[in-house]
Amino acid sequence: MSEEKPICSAKGCRADAVWVLAWNNPKLHTPERRKTWLACEEHREHLSQFLGVRGFLKDVVPLGDWDSASDS
């Protein structure tokens, strides 16, 4: 069984994800809660801006670093 590679969350994009965008909506989520979107290199800035203008973006982390942090 092969493990599926994470793909970008941008609509219609099927590229491999290399970034994790951690966010939350303060009207819906507790302050420590983090939702995540994945982004390829091409869509990282666009997705970051989308979340940022709404005040939702909390962190942008390379996927490999995020995986390491979630394993500990």
C-alpha positions in Angstrom: 0.0 0.0 0.0 1.5 3.3 -1.0 1.2 6.4 1.2 -0.5 9.4 -0.6 1.6 12.5 -0.8 0.0 15.6 0.7 -1.3 18.0 -2.0 -1.9 21.7 -2.2 -5.2 23.0 -0.8 -5.6 25.6 -3.6 -8.6 25.0 -5.7 -7.8 22.8 -8.7 -4.1 22.4 -7.7 -2.7 18.8 -7.6 0.9 19.8 -6.8 2.8 18.3 -3.9 2.4 20.4 -0.7 5.6 21.8 0.8 4.1 24.3 3.3 1.6 24.1 6.1 -0.5 27.2 6.8 -1.8 27.1 10.4 -4.8 29.2 11.0 -8.0 29.7 13.1 -11.1 31.7 12.9 -11.3 33.5 16.3 -15.1 33.7 16.0 -15.3 29.8 15.8 -12.2 28.4 17.3 -10.5 28.6 20.7 -7.2 30.6 20.6 -5.0 27.5 20.7 -6.9 25.6 18.0 -5.1 25.3 14.6 -6.7 24.3 11.4 -4.3 23.6 8.5 -4.2 24.2 4.8 -1.4 22.8 2.7 0.4 24.8 -0.1 2.7 24.2 -2.9 5.4 26.7 -3.6 3.3 28.5 -6.2 0.2 29.0 -4.0 1.8 29.6 -0.6 1.7 33.4 -0.9 -1.9 33.5 -2.3 -3.3 31.2 0.4 -1.3 33.1 3.1 -2.8 36.5 1.9 -6.3 35.0 1.8 -6.0 33.9 5.4 -4.0 37.0 6.5 -6.5 39.6 5.3 -9.1 37.9 7.4 -6.8 37.8 10.5 -6.9 34.0 10.5 -3.3 33.1 9.6 -1.2 32.1 12.6 1.9 30.5 11.1 3.5 29.2 7.9 5.8 26.2 8.4 7.7 23.9 5.9 5.8 20.6 5.7 8.8 18.6 6.9 9.0 20.8 10.1 5.3 20.5 10.8 5.5 16.7 10.4 8.4 16.6 12.9 6.6 18.8 15.4 3.4 16.7 15.3 5.4 13.5 15.9 6.8 14.7 19.2 
